[in-house]
Amino acid sequence: MLVYFISGRAAYSATWGAAVFLLLSFVDKMKITMRQEPLLPSDLTLVKEVWAIVKNFPRPQLILVSLSFMALIVLLASAFYLSKGEKPLWKFRIIGFLVFLMIGYGANALLYANVNLYNRYPVMGNPYFQVNQYNSKGLIYSFCHQFNITRITSPQGYNKAFFDELEGAETVTTANNKPHIIMIMGEAFSDLSDNPNLDFSNYQDPLENFKEMASSKNAVSGKIVVPGFGGGTSNTEYDVLTACPTRFLNNPLPSYNFIHQPFDALPRRLAQMGYETQAIHPGYQWFYNRKNVYPNLGFENSYFLETSFDLATQGIGGYVSDKAAMDSIIKNLDNHIKTKDTPLFSFTVTIQNHGPYDGHYGTLPKSFDTDIPLTDTQKDLLTQYFKGIRDADHELGRLRDYAQESTEPIVIVYFGDHLPGFSNGMDFFDLLNYQIDPNGTLEERLALYETPFLIWQNDASKKESQFNETAEKAKLPASGVINAHYLGALLTQLLDMKGVSPLFDYANEARQVLPAGTNNIFVDSKGSFSDIATKEQLDVIHRLRDWQYYKLFDQTTLK
């Protein structure tokens, strides 16, 4: 109706309305299938990112999308032409526009923004799984409600002066052990190949090098609980590098959206300790605004697709290969060792194994056996994904070999940003009996967000400080599962660095009380699951929530 009162063309306005809602429904369906997350208002800010992904769809799908948009343009043009009759009087249109504007404002304020009303409606399945909320209450109602609750306000009981005092206290940083640190976040890196229904005995194990490194005495390994499933790469980056938990923001926007000034993070703190800091991402620098966020986190140098890679010669499956990314990592590390006396902190986000996985690498030979009846399409989808994991693992092995041959102390940190989002949704998880289910037990729901991590040191680093000693002091949970926002702080603890930052010190304490969990799943140090937090765990949650708000919105100076 608003479009009608603006244009005065009935058929044209109706066509626009239908097109918008059909497009929203289609995007919502695709996002739920691939990421187990519905369409959110914040997704409208990621149009460029969406296009970067869509253009790498298989050719038939890309042609279908293009034809659909062409048909829409033709339909809109036809409707505009057919609506060329006499328009209503301009006074009627102005009054109608204002009336419907007021109706819309009133409906939003009284209905869509009403949290109590929204929560009163029943939900089919696990109410904490947002897809169930949308399926039960409808796309439009849920989407508009989300729009109203995305504003970030100071948490109840928040005290700025308390954190001013914490951050202002004098601290003494000690770091006698300063190895080169190579931290890599692998795109959709997971251990899904480690499944009793998948047999790689006649093929190469996709995780051969990762498993070998994880089982050595030089390593600490386990799983991290990341903020999202099937996407949200920058949120995992943010958690690991800042010790701030994205989940406690309670906002669907990427965490990086809130970093607009110098921010307290691992690269900044390491730089203060004498490290040179660099970031490598063979993707576009505008993706998640990394071009501006990385310097604010303390990275002195950044290498992106536009400046340091060539997609035409280094691409595979539409993205820069993990080999090219590793070439850059090793080249920069080697050059740094030969020309400088300072330690290096290098952080890389890979991109090769980004979805969609349908025909991602072209025609591939069989790479696993299974007794589970899978269609050819399903087998190929898994084969494509495991090809990317195998390539990532191969490059990890190459970095390990380089580090072992070096006399320089080197520590490698490797972890996944999220589980993959497949075009067949959760089918694989059900078919292959993974203990992963958004509507299942607490353990199955948490597993939806678990990816493997590895912290490994070469022999030269081991001579200075052995992980098996510092890991004992760190008191990791027996399960090896910790939240992603503890990983950066854990690294500093394993390296026996003290006083890195007040928040990092607290994160290592908080990990003993609440090592893993989500907004509604809480795991204690003994591995017991509960959907109700203890008072001690609530204290940790509130402290981390408030501290994050302080750092994002209230901290004016950095020490």
ZAVEXZA-848710 format. One record per residue (C-alpha): residue in one letter; x, y, z; residue number from 1. Coordinates in Angstrom, 2 decimals, padded with zeros to 5 digits. Each point is the difference from the previous one (the first is absolute). Example, Ala and Ser with C-alpha at 12.3 -4.5 7.8 and 13.67 -1.06 7.14 Angstrom:
% residues 2
SITE aa       u       v       w   i
SITE  A  012.30 -004.50  007.80   1
SITE  S  001.37  003.44 -000.66   2
//
This chain:
% residues 559
SITE aa       u       v       w   i
SITE  M  000.00  000.00  000.00   1
SITE  L  002.86  002.39  000.74   2
SITE  V  001.45 -000.64 -003.47   3
SITE  Y -003.46  000.54 -001.49   4
SITE  F -000.46  003.38  001.68   5
SITE  I  003.46  001.05 -001.19   6
SITE  S -000.31 -001.23 -003.61   7
SITE  G -003.75  000.06 -000.52   8
SITE  R  000.25 -003.27 -001.97   9
SITE  A -001.94 -002.93  001.47  10
SITE  A  001.33 -002.98 -002.02  11
SITE  Y  003.56  001.32  000.22  12
SITE  S -000.27  000.36  003.80  13
SITE  A -001.49 -003.47  000.46  14
SITE  T  002.80 -001.50 -002.11  15
SITE  W  002.64  001.76  002.09  16
SITE  G -001.57 -001.31  003.21  17
SITE  A -000.18 -003.56 -001.29  18
SITE  A  003.60  000.15 -001.29  19
SITE  V  001.38  001.25  003.32  20
SITE  F -001.75 -002.64  002.09  21
SITE  L  000.85 -002.82 -002.42  22
SITE  L  003.65  001.05  000.05  23
SITE  L  000.07  000.14  003.79  24
SITE  S -001.62 -003.44  000.20  25
SITE  F  002.49 -001.49 -002.46  26
SITE  V  003.02  001.45  001.81  27
SITE  D -001.40 -001.15  003.35  28
SITE  K -000.46 -003.54 -001.31  29
SITE  M  003.53 -000.14 -001.46  30
SITE  K  001.58  001.39  003.17  31
SITE  I -001.85 -002.46  002.23  32
SITE  T  001.03 -002.91 -002.23  33
SITE  M  003.69  000.91 -000.17  34
SITE  R  000.60  001.73  003.33  35
SITE  Q -002.84 -001.10  002.29  36
SITE  E -000.73  003.67  000.58  37
SITE  P -002.96  002.05 -001.27  38
SITE  L  000.09  003.30 -001.86  39
SITE  L  000.90  002.81  002.39  40
SITE  P -000.24  003.78 -000.45  41
SITE  S  003.80  000.19  000.32  42
SITE  D  000.33 -002.09 -003.17  43
SITE  L -001.15  003.04 -001.97  44
SITE  T  003.34  001.63  000.86  45
SITE  L  001.92 -002.88 -001.62  46
SITE  V -001.22  000.34 -003.59  47
SITE  K  003.54  000.22 -001.41  48
SITE  E  001.08 -003.08  001.94  49
SITE  V -003.03 -001.93 -001.26  50
SITE  W  000.79  000.88 -003.61  51
SITE  A  003.63 -001.10  000.49  52
SITE  I -001.33 -003.42  001.03  53
SITE  V -002.82 -000.27 -002.58  54
SITE  K  002.32  000.63 -002.95  55
SITE  N  001.86 -003.20  000.94  56
SITE  F -003.14 -002.14 -000.23  57
SITE  P  000.10 -002.83 -002.58  58
SITE  R -000.71  001.32 -003.50  59
SITE  P -003.54 -001.50 -000.30  60
SITE  Q -001.05  001.63  003.30  61
SITE  L  001.60  003.29 -001.01  62
SITE  I -001.87 -000.05 -003.32  63
SITE  L -003.27 -000.75  001.83  64
SITE  V  000.55  002.92  002.40  65
SITE  S  000.84  002.33 -002.91  66
SITE  L -003.09 -001.06 -001.96  67
SITE  S -002.17  000.52  003.08  68
SITE  F  001.24  003.57  000.40  69
SITE  M -000.50  000.69 -003.68  70
SITE  A -003.56 -001.34  000.23  71
SITE  L -000.62  002.24  003.01  72
SITE  I  001.20  003.08 -001.90  73
SITE  V -002.25 -000.87 -002.95  74
SITE  L -002.94 -000.57  002.35  75
SITE  L  000.52  003.34  001.76  76
SITE  A  000.36  001.84 -003.33  77
SITE  S -003.19 -001.63 -001.30  78
SITE  A -001.89  000.85  003.18  79
SITE  F  001.21  003.60 -000.21  80
SITE  Y -001.21  000.24 -003.59  81
SITE  L -003.38 -001.59  000.75  82
SITE  S -000.51  002.41  002.90  83
SITE  K  000.32  003.11 -002.11  84
SITE  G -003.65  000.92  000.40  85
SITE  E -001.20  003.10  001.82  86
SITE  K  001.61  000.36  003.41  87
SITE  P -001.97  000.84  003.15  88
SITE  L -000.04  003.62  001.11  89
SITE  W  003.24  001.08  001.68  90
SITE  K -001.89  001.07  003.16  91
SITE  F -001.45 -003.50  000.33  92
SITE  R  003.45 -001.49 -000.49  93
SITE  I  001.63  002.24  002.61  94
SITE  I -002.72 -000.71  002.57  95
SITE  G  000.13 -003.73 -000.74  96
SITE  F  003.80 -000.05  000.30  97
SITE  L -000.09  001.76  003.38  98
SITE  V -002.81 -002.22  001.31  99
SITE  F  001.78 -003.22 -000.93 100
SITE  L  003.26  001.36  001.39 101
SITE  M -001.69  000.61  003.35 102
SITE  I -001.67 -003.43 -000.09 103
SITE  G  003.36 -001.63 -000.69 104
SITE  Y  001.71  001.95  002.78 105
SITE  G -002.77 -000.85  002.46 106
SITE  A -000.03 -003.69 -000.92 107
SITE  N  003.76 -000.19  000.39 108
SITE  A  000.05  001.80  003.35 109
SITE  L -002.95 -001.89  001.51 110
SITE  L  000.31 -003.45 -001.61 111
SITE  Y  003.27 -000.82 -001.74 112
SITE  A  002.21  001.58  002.66 113
SITE  N -001.97 -001.58  002.86 114
SITE  V  002.37 -002.59  001.48 115
SITE  N -002.56 -001.45  002.45 116
SITE  L -002.56 -000.48 -002.78 117
SITE  Y  002.57 -001.67 -002.28 118
SITE  N  001.14 -002.37  002.75 119
SITE  R -003.59 -000.98  000.85 120
SITE  Y -000.56 -001.74 -003.33 121
SITE  P  000.87 -003.72  000.06 122
SITE  V  003.10 -001.38 -001.72 123
SITE  M  000.23 -003.42 -001.63 124
SITE  G  003.22 -001.71  001.12 125
SITE  N  002.93  001.52  001.90 126
SITE  P -000.98  003.67  000.64 127
SITE  Y  003.66  001.07  000.16 128
SITE  F  000.53 -001.05 -003.63 129
SITE  Q -000.89  003.13 -001.97 130
SITE  V -001.14 -001.93 -003.06 131
SITE  N -002.78 -001.50  002.12 132
SITE  Q -001.08  003.49  001.04 133
SITE  Y -000.33  001.05 -003.66 134
SITE  N -001.71 -003.24 -001.03 135
SITE  S -002.50  000.32  002.84 136
SITE  K -000.73  003.73 -000.17 137
SITE  G  000.60  000.85 -003.65 138
SITE  L  002.75  001.74 -001.93 139
SITE  I -001.49  003.51 -000.08 140
SITE  Y -000.99  000.15  003.68 141
SITE  S  003.33 -001.47  001.15 142
SITE  F  002.06  002.16 -002.37 143
SITE  C -001.70  003.21  001.16 144
SITE  H  000.35 -001.05  003.64 145
SITE  Q  003.74 -000.61 -000.49 146
SITE  F  000.30  003.47 -001.52 147
SITE  N -001.30  001.48  003.25 148
SITE  I  002.22 -001.95  002.40 149
SITE  T  003.36  000.49 -001.72 150
SITE  R  000.76  003.27  001.74 151
SITE  I  002.82 -000.42  002.51 152
SITE  T -000.54  001.67  003.36 153
SITE  S  002.12 -000.16  003.13 154
SITE  P -000.60 -003.24  001.95 155
SITE  Q -002.10  000.12  003.16 156
SITE  G  002.25  000.76  002.98 157
SITE  Y  002.87  001.19 -002.23 158
SITE  N  002.51  002.24  001.81 159
SITE  K  002.46  001.91 -002.20 160
SITE  A  002.05  001.23  002.97 161
SITE  F  000.69 -003.60  001.07 162
SITE  F  001.63 -000.80 -003.36 163
SITE  D  001.81  003.34 -000.10 164
SITE  E  001.69 -001.09  003.21 165
SITE  L  000.74 -003.52 -001.26 166
SITE  E  001.55  001.26 -003.21 167
SITE  G  001.83  002.86  001.72 168
SITE  A  001.79 -002.17  002.57 169
SITE  E  003.75 -000.36 -000.44 170
SITE  T  000.98 -003.41 -001.36 171
SITE  V  003.40 -001.56 -000.58 172
SITE  T  000.34 -002.03 -003.19 173
SITE  T  002.53 -002.81 -000.03 174
SITE  A  000.80 -001.95 -003.13 175
SITE  N  003.35 -001.69  000.08 176
SITE  N -001.15 -002.44 -002.67 177
SITE  K -000.76  001.76 -003.30 178
SITE  P -000.17 -002.48 -002.86 179
SITE  H -001.27  000.90 -003.45 180
SITE  I -003.75 -000.64  000.04 181
SITE  I -001.76 -001.13 -003.18 182
SITE  M -003.76 -000.03  000.58 183
SITE  I -002.25 -001.31 -002.78 184
SITE  M -003.79 -000.19 -000.12 185
SITE  G -001.00 -002.57 -002.61 186
SITE  E -003.16  000.69 -002.00 187
SITE  A -002.69 -002.53  001.03 188
SITE  F  002.76 -002.20  001.47 189
SITE  S -001.50 -002.89  001.96 190
SITE  D  000.49 -003.63  001.01 191
SITE  L -003.19 -001.20 -001.74 192
SITE  S  002.16 -002.57 -001.82 193
SITE  D  000.57 -001.68  003.38 194
SITE  N -003.18 -002.07 -000.15 195
SITE  P -000.40 -003.81  000.41 196
SITE  N -002.27 -000.04 -003.06 197
SITE  L  002.73  001.48 -002.20 198
SITE  D  002.99 -002.17 -000.89 199
SITE  F  003.19  001.61 -001.31 200
SITE  S  002.24 -003.06  000.42 201
SITE  N  000.36 -000.37 -003.79 202
SITE  Y  000.51  003.74 -000.46 203
SITE  Q  001.85  002.86  001.63 204
SITE  D -001.40  001.06  003.36 205
SITE  P -001.10  003.65 -000.40 206
SITE  L  001.36  000.78  003.49 207
SITE  E  003.24 -002.02 -000.12 208
SITE  N  002.37  002.83  000.95 209
SITE  F -002.37  001.68  002.44 210
SITE  K -000.47 -003.27  001.93 211
SITE  E  003.73 -000.71  000.03 212
SITE  M  000.77  003.44  001.38 213
SITE  A -002.87 -000.11  002.52 214
SITE  S  001.17 -003.33  001.43 215
SITE  S  003.65  001.07  000.42 216
SITE  K  001.52  001.11  003.28 217
SITE  N  000.59  003.40 -001.58 218
SITE  A -003.68  000.87 -000.15 219
SITE  V -003.15  000.93  001.87 220
SITE  S -003.19 -000.69 -001.93 221
SITE  G -003.74 -000.23  000.38 222
SITE  K -003.07  001.80 -001.28 223
SITE  I -001.24  003.55  000.18 224
SITE  V -003.65  001.02  000.15 225
SITE  V -000.40  002.70 -002.67 226
SITE  P -002.79  002.61 -000.27 227
SITE  G -001.75 -001.35 -003.10 228
SITE  F -000.77 -002.95 -002.25 229
SITE  G  000.77 -000.01 -003.74 230
SITE  G  001.18  003.62 -000.04 231
SITE  G  000.95  003.03  002.06 232
SITE  T  003.76 -000.31 -000.52 233
SITE  S  000.84  003.46  001.34 234
SITE  N -001.80 -000.70  003.28 235
SITE  T  002.37 -002.89  000.74 236
SITE  E  002.97  002.23 -000.89 237
SITE  Y -001.32  002.62  002.38 238
SITE  D -000.51 -002.47  002.85 239
SITE  V  003.46 -001.54 -000.28 240
SITE  L  001.91  003.28 -000.42 241
SITE  T -001.85  002.12  002.60 242
SITE  A -001.12 -002.47  002.74 243
SITE  C -003.42  001.62 -000.40 244
SITE  P -002.95 -002.37 -000.64 245
SITE  T -002.16  000.87 -003.02 246
SITE  R -002.89 -001.98  001.50 247
SITE  F -000.30  002.41  002.92 248
SITE  L -000.56  002.94 -002.34 249
SITE  N -003.47 -001.40 -000.73 250
SITE  N  000.08  001.69 -003.39 251
SITE  P -000.08 -001.66 -003.43 252
SITE  L  002.40  002.51 -001.55 253
SITE  P  003.61 -001.19 -000.44 254
SITE  S  002.11  001.02  002.99 255
SITE  Y  002.43  001.80 -002.31 256
SITE  N -002.81  002.49 -000.76 257
SITE  F  000.56  001.54  003.43 258
SITE  I  003.76  000.53 -000.22 259
SITE  H  000.59  003.55 -001.23 260
SITE  Q  003.06  001.02  002.00 261
SITE  P  003.19 -001.56  001.46 262
SITE  F -001.10 -003.07  001.93 263
SITE  D  001.67 -002.10  002.69 264
SITE  A  000.83 -003.36 -001.62 265
SITE  L  002.68 -002.69 -000.18 266
SITE  P  001.98  001.56 -002.90 267
SITE  R  000.11  003.38  001.78 268
SITE  R  001.20 -001.57  003.25 269
SITE  L  002.62 -002.13 -001.77 270
SITE  A  001.22  003.09 -001.86 271
SITE  Q  000.52  001.70  003.38 272
SITE  M  002.15 -002.99  000.97 273
SITE  G  002.25  000.44 -003.01 274
SITE  Y -001.78 -002.09 -002.64 275
SITE  E -000.45  001.06 -003.59 276
SITE  T -003.63 -000.69 -000.90 277
SITE  Q -001.45 -000.86 -003.40 278
SITE  A -003.31 -001.26 -001.37 279
SITE  I -000.50 -002.02 -003.19 280
SITE  H -003.35 -000.57 -001.69 281
SITE  P -000.11 -001.03 -003.68 282
SITE  G -003.49  001.44 -000.30 283
SITE  Y -001.31  003.48 -000.67 284
SITE  Q  001.07  002.62  002.53 285
SITE  W -003.56  001.36  000.25 286
SITE  F -001.30 -003.40  001.15 287
SITE  Y -001.22  000.68  003.59 288
SITE  N  001.85  003.35 -000.25 289
SITE  R  003.30 -001.72  000.83 290
SITE  K  001.98  002.77 -001.71 291
SITE  N -000.98  002.38  002.81 292
SITE  V -000.49 -002.48  002.85 293
SITE  Y  003.42 -001.67 -000.20 294
SITE  P  001.99  003.20  000.67 295
SITE  N -002.35  000.77  002.89 296
SITE  L  000.77 -003.42  001.49 297
SITE  G  003.71  000.76 -000.12 298
SITE  F  001.16 -001.61 -003.23 299
SITE  E  002.84  002.06 -001.48 300
SITE  N -000.19 -001.57 -003.46 301
SITE  S -002.85 -001.68 -001.87 302
SITE  Y  000.08 -002.03 -003.23 303
SITE  F -003.23 -000.36 -001.98 304
SITE  L -001.12 -001.32 -003.39 305
SITE  E  000.15  003.45 -001.61 306
SITE  T  003.64  000.59  000.99 307
SITE  S  001.72 -003.34  000.50 308
SITE  F -001.73 -002.79 -001.93 309
SITE  D -001.13 -000.77 -003.55 310
SITE  L -003.26 -001.91 -000.26 311
SITE  A  000.60 -000.78 -003.68 312
SITE  T  003.22 -001.93  000.65 313
SITE  Q -000.44 -001.02  003.65 314
SITE  G -003.71 -000.82  000.03 315
SITE  I -001.74 -003.31  000.52 316
SITE  G -003.77 -000.43  000.24 317
SITE  G -000.47  003.74 -000.39 318
SITE  Y  002.23  000.99  002.93 319
SITE  V  003.74  000.40  000.64 320
SITE  S  001.48 -003.39  000.89 321
SITE  D  001.30 -001.02  003.40 322
SITE  K  003.33 -000.67 -001.73 323
SITE  A  000.26  003.64 -001.02 324
SITE  A -000.93  001.09  003.51 325
SITE  M  002.67 -002.30  001.49 326
SITE  D  002.57  001.23 -002.53 327
SITE  S -000.66  003.51  001.32 328
SITE  I  000.21 -001.10  003.65 329
SITE  I  003.32 -001.82 -000.44 330
SITE  K  001.49  002.69 -002.25 331
SITE  N -000.80  002.77  002.49 332
SITE  L  001.22 -002.06  002.96 333
SITE  D  003.21 -000.98 -001.78 334
SITE  N  000.70  003.58 -001.02 335
SITE  H -000.73  001.24  003.52 336
SITE  I  002.40 -002.53  001.57 337
SITE  K  002.78  000.95 -002.43 338
SITE  T -000.35  003.78  000.36 339
SITE  K -001.27  000.74  003.52 340
SITE  D  000.78 -000.88  003.60 341
SITE  T -003.56  000.40  001.28 342
SITE  P -002.56 -002.80  000.32 343
SITE  L -002.87 -000.14 -002.51 344
SITE  F -003.72 -000.44  000.61 345
SITE  S -001.66 -001.03 -003.26 346
SITE  F -003.77 -000.51 -000.21 347
SITE  T -001.59 -001.51 -003.11 348
SITE  V -003.59 -000.63 -001.03 349
SITE  T -000.16 -002.50 -002.89 350
SITE  I -002.80 -000.02 -002.55 351
SITE  Q  000.45 -002.92 -002.44 352
SITE  N -002.57 -002.34  001.54 353
SITE  H -002.77  002.58  000.18 354
SITE  G -003.37 -001.33 -001.13 355
SITE  P -002.09 -000.71 -001.95 356
SITE  Y  001.50 -003.46 -000.52 357
SITE  D -002.15 -001.22 -002.91 358
SITE  G  002.59 -000.71 -002.72 359
SITE  H  002.39  002.31  001.84 360
SITE  Y  003.18 -001.61 -001.37 361
SITE  G -001.42 -001.52 -003.18 362
SITE  T -000.03 -003.75 -000.64 363
SITE  L  001.80 -001.88  002.78 364
SITE  P  000.82 -003.69  000.49 365
SITE  K -001.48 -001.99  002.86 366
SITE  S  001.75  000.82  003.28 367
SITE  F -001.78 -002.08  002.68 368
SITE  D -002.08 -003.15  000.51 369
SITE  T -003.25 -000.25  001.93 370
SITE  D -002.71 -002.54  000.71 371
SITE  I -002.58  002.76  000.34 372
SITE  P -002.15  000.23 -003.15 373
SITE  L  000.81  003.40 -001.51 374
SITE  T -001.04  001.36 -003.37 375
SITE  D  002.69  000.91 -002.52 376
SITE  T -000.73  003.65  000.69 377
SITE  Q  000.44 -000.48  003.73 378
SITE  K  003.25 -001.93 -000.47 379
SITE  D  001.38  002.68 -002.27 380
SITE  L -000.97  002.76  002.43 381
SITE  L  001.99 -001.68  002.79 382
SITE  T  002.88 -000.76 -002.39 383
SITE  Q  000.18  003.67 -000.97 384
SITE  Y  000.06  001.12  003.63 385
SITE  F  002.61 -002.55  001.08 386
SITE  K  002.19  001.02 -002.94 387
SITE  G  000.22  003.46  001.59 388
SITE  I  000.75 -001.46  003.45 389
SITE  R  002.72 -002.22 -001.50 390
SITE  D  001.61  002.98 -001.73 391
SITE  A -000.07  002.03  003.22 392
SITE  D  001.52 -002.89  001.92 393
SITE  H  002.74 -000.42 -002.60 394
SITE  E  000.97  003.67  000.33 395
SITE  L -000.02 -000.30  003.80 396
SITE  G  002.45 -002.89 -000.36 397
SITE  R  002.21  002.16 -002.22 398
SITE  L  000.11  002.72  002.65 399
SITE  R  000.80 -002.57  002.70 400
SITE  D  002.91 -001.35 -002.06 401
SITE  Y  001.33  003.52 -000.53 402
SITE  A -000.24  000.70  003.74 403
SITE  Q  001.74 -003.23  000.98 404
SITE  E  002.90  000.74 -002.32 405
SITE  S  000.38  003.49  001.48 406
SITE  T  002.22  000.82  002.97 407
SITE  E -002.38  002.85  000.85 408
SITE  P -002.68 -000.66  002.65 409
SITE  I -003.34 -000.22 -001.84 410
SITE  V -003.52 -000.64  001.31 411
SITE  I -002.84 -000.92 -002.36 412
SITE  V -003.65  000.59  000.93 413
SITE  Y -002.59 -001.51 -002.35 414
SITE  F -003.79 -000.06  000.40 415
SITE  G -003.25  000.01 -001.97 416
SITE  D -002.35  002.98 -000.22 417
SITE  H -003.25 -002.02 -000.19 418
SITE  L -001.44 -003.25 -001.30 419
SITE  P -000.88 -000.05 -003.71 420
SITE  G -003.46  000.92 -001.21 421
SITE  F -001.03 -002.57 -002.61 422
SITE  S -002.65  000.60 -002.64 423
SITE  N -001.93 -003.03  001.29 424
SITE  G -000.24  001.55  003.45 425
SITE  M  000.28 -002.43  002.90 426
SITE  D -000.43 -003.14 -002.13 427
SITE  F  003.61 -001.19  000.39 428
SITE  F -000.11  000.39  003.76 429
SITE  D -003.07 -002.23  000.17 430
SITE  L  001.05 -002.51 -002.68 431
SITE  L  003.49 -000.55  001.43 432
SITE  N -001.16  000.02  003.62 433
SITE  Y  002.03  002.98  001.16 434
SITE  Q -000.86  000.98  003.56 435
SITE  I -000.93  003.45 -001.29 436
SITE  D -003.59  001.23  000.16 437
SITE  P -001.38  003.52  000.56 438
SITE  N -003.09 -001.57  001.60 439
SITE  G  001.80 -002.80  001.86 440
SITE  T  001.59 -000.41  003.42 441
SITE  L  002.15  002.72  001.53 442
SITE  E  003.11 -001.85 -001.20 443
SITE  E -001.36 -000.32 -003.54 444
SITE  R -000.98  003.65 -000.10 445
SITE  L  003.41  001.17  001.19 446
SITE  A  001.73 -002.23 -002.58 447
SITE  L -001.63  002.11 -002.71 448
SITE  Y  002.60  002.67  000.85 449
SITE  E  003.10 -002.09  000.73 450
SITE  T  003.09  000.13 -002.22 451
SITE  P  003.47 -001.47  000.67 452
SITE  F  002.94  002.04  001.24 453
SITE  L  003.72 -000.70  000.27 454
SITE  I  002.84  001.87  001.74 455
SITE  W  003.33 -001.58 -000.98 456
SITE  Q  003.62  000.97  000.65 457
SITE  N  003.14 -001.03 -001.86 458
SITE  D  002.98 -001.48  001.79 459
SITE  A  001.78  003.37  000.17 460
SITE  S -002.98  001.50  001.84 461
SITE  K -000.23 -003.04  002.26 462
SITE  K  003.51  000.68  001.30 463
SITE  E -001.17  003.36  001.37 464
SITE  S -003.37 -001.02  001.45 465
SITE  Q -001.73 -003.36 -000.19 466
SITE  F -003.75 -000.12 -000.52 467
SITE  N -000.39 -003.13  002.11 468
SITE  E  001.06  002.07  003.03 469
SITE  T -001.93  003.21 -000.71 470
SITE  A -003.07 -001.96 -001.14 471
SITE  E -000.15 -001.65  003.41 472
SITE  K -000.19  003.44  001.61 473
SITE  A -002.69  001.04 -002.47 474
SITE  K -002.30 -002.78  001.31 475
SITE  L -001.81 -000.64 -003.27 476
SITE  P -003.25 -001.97  000.31 477
SITE  A  000.30 -003.74 -000.55 478
SITE  S -002.28  000.27 -003.03 479
SITE  G  002.38  002.47 -001.66 480
SITE  V -002.99  002.16 -001.00 481
SITE  I  000.25  003.73  000.71 482
SITE  N -001.74  003.09 -001.35 483
SITE  A  001.74  001.82 -002.87 484
SITE  H  000.43  003.19  002.05 485
SITE  Y  002.40 -001.90  002.29 486
SITE  L  002.36 -001.18 -002.74 487
SITE  G  002.16  003.13 -000.31 488
SITE  A  000.33  000.28  003.78 489
SITE  L  000.83 -003.71  000.26 490
SITE  L  002.83  000.48 -002.50 491
SITE  T  001.60  002.68  002.16 492
SITE  Q -000.34 -002.23  003.06 493
SITE  L  001.65 -002.93 -001.79 494
SITE  L  002.87  002.33 -000.95 495
SITE  D  000.27  000.99  003.66 496
SITE  M -000.76  003.64 -000.79 497
SITE  K -001.35  001.83  003.05 498
SITE  G -001.85  003.29  000.25 499
SITE  V -000.78  000.10 -003.73 500
SITE  S -003.21  001.93  000.70 501
SITE  P -002.54  000.13  002.84 502
SITE  L -002.66 -001.64 -002.17 503
SITE  F  002.30 -002.78 -001.20 504
SITE  D  001.01 -000.76  003.59 505
SITE  Y -003.67 -000.14  001.01 506
SITE  A -000.89 -002.18 -003.01 507
SITE  N  002.45 -002.65  001.19 508
SITE  E -001.67  000.08  003.43 509
SITE  A -003.52 -000.05 -001.45 510
SITE  R  000.87 -003.08 -002.07 511
SITE  Q  000.26 -002.01  003.23 512
SITE  V -003.62  000.82  000.90 513
SITE  L -001.69 -000.04 -003.41 514
SITE  P  002.34 -001.60 -002.55 515
SITE  A -002.66 -000.40 -002.68 516
SITE  G -003.59  000.84 -000.82 517
SITE  T -002.44  002.24 -001.82 518
SITE  N -002.71  002.41  001.17 519
SITE  N -002.05 -002.94  001.27 520
SITE  I  002.46 -002.90  000.37 521
SITE  F  002.49  000.01  002.86 522
SITE  V  002.89 -002.46  000.44 523
SITE  D  002.08 -000.12  003.18 524
SITE  S  003.63 -001.03  000.43 525
SITE  K -001.03 -003.62  000.60 526
SITE  G -001.85 -000.18 -003.31 527
SITE  S -003.52  000.06  001.46 528
SITE  F -002.66  001.63 -002.19 529
SITE  S -002.91  002.09  001.21 530
SITE  D -002.52  002.44 -001.44 531
SITE  I  000.10  001.99  003.26 532
SITE  A  003.15  001.91  000.96 533
SITE  T  001.32 -000.09  003.55 534
SITE  K  000.43  003.28  001.89 535
SITE  E  003.76 -000.18 -000.57 536
SITE  Q -000.52 -000.55 -003.72 537
SITE  L -002.47  002.89 -000.17 538
SITE  D  002.61  002.23  001.63 539
SITE  V  002.46 -000.95 -002.76 540
SITE  I -002.59  000.63 -002.72 541
SITE  H -000.96  003.40  001.40 542
SITE  R  003.64  001.04  000.45 543
SITE  L  000.94 -000.97 -003.58 544
SITE  R -003.19  001.56 -001.39 545
SITE  D  000.58  003.29  001.82 546
SITE  W  003.72  000.08 -000.76 547
SITE  Q -000.68 -000.50 -003.70 548
SITE  Y -002.50  002.88  000.01 549
SITE  Y  002.58  002.20  001.73 550
SITE  K  002.68 -000.79 -002.55 551
SITE  L -002.27  000.52 -003.00 552
SITE  F -001.84  003.12  001.08 553
SITE  D  001.51  001.63  003.10 554
SITE  Q  003.77 -000.53  000.06 555
SITE  T  001.58  003.27 -001.10 556
SITE  T  003.71 -000.71  000.54 557
SITE  L  002.17 -003.10 -000.43 558
SITE  K  002.99 -000.72  002.21 559
//
